[in-house]
Amino acid sequence: MKLAVIHTAFEETPRTVAFVDVPLNTVEAGIDACLEYAYRWTQNINDSWSMKGEQDGNDNVTLMAPLHVDKDGKEWGLRSTSVNDQILFGNKKYRVAFAGFEEVT
C-alpha cells in the first residue's frame, strides 16, 4: 500500500512531499496503523527524514519534493508532517488532527 503525504499546514498551496510504501504487516493492522506509519516516517525526531538520516530515514519513503538550498548552497531537509497536513490513503484523504486523523470530506 502506497500513501501520499501532502503538506498543507504552512504552505500557500498543498504539495505532495512523499510517497510511503507501508509494509504488509502494518497494512494488515488497519488504516490507523498505516496513517501512523506514514506520519512517523515523515518526522524529524533525531535527524532528517527527507535527507535519509540514520535514525529518521526510511527506505520505504520516497521524497517527492525538492529540498531547499539556501544562498550559500547548503541543502536543508523538509519539515516534519504536522497537524492539518494530509495523507492520501487510496481514494480517501485524511487530515492530521491534534490527536489522530480525521477523514477529509
N, C-alpha and C positions, 0 to 999 in steps of 0.2 A: 504494500500500500504506500503510495506516494502522496504526501501532503505538501501544500504550498504555504509558506509563511509570508504574510503580507504586512509590511509596516505601514500603519496609517496614523498612529498616535501623534507623531511630531512632524509629519511630512505635509507639504502642501497638497500633494496628490499621493494616493496609495501606490506602493511599489512592491513587487514580489522580490524578496531578498534571498529566499532559499527554497529548495525542494528537499524534503526529508523523506528518505526511504525507511519506513517503520518496519522493524523486524517482525517476523511471523508470530513469535510468542507474545509480542505486545499487541499485535492486531487481534489475536485470539482473546486477549484480556478485555477488549472492548474499546469503544470510541473514546472514552475519557482517558484511557491509558495511552492511546495514540496521540491525542491532543497534548497530554502531559509530556510525552516523549519529544514531540516537535518543539514544545515550549522549552524544555530543559536544554536541548541541544542547540538552541539559539540564544543562550545566555552567556555573558562574560562573567563568570564567577571567579575563576582563578587566573585565567588568561583570555585569549580571544577565540570565540567560536568561528568567526569568519576568516581568521587568519590561520585556522587549524592549529591552535595552541596545543601544547602537550596534554593539558587536562580538559579543556573545554572543546577541543576539536573532535570531530566525529566524521569518519569516512562515509557515513550514511547521509551526511548533509552536503548538498551541492549549492555552492554560492551562486546566486543569480543576479546580484547587483554589484556594480563596481565598487572597489574600495576607494576611500578618499585619499588623495595625495595632496599634501599641503605645499605651500610656495617654496619650501626648502627641499621638496622631493621626498619627504617622509610619508610612508604609507600607513594609514590608520584603518583599523578594523571597524566593522559596523557595530551599532549599539545593540544591546540586548532587546529581545522581544518584551513588550510592556503591555500594561493594561490599555485596552482599546485597539491594539493590533489585532489582526485576524489570521485565522488558519483555515484554509480550504481543505475539506475532507470530502472527497468525491464531488458531489454537486451541492454540498451544503457548506455554508460559511459560518464559522464560529468566532466570536469576539472574545478576547482575553478579558475576563472580568476581574474585579477586586479579589474574588475567590472563585477559582474555576473558570468555566467557559459558558457563554450564552450563545445560542443559535441566532444568527442574523436573519431576520425575515424580511 
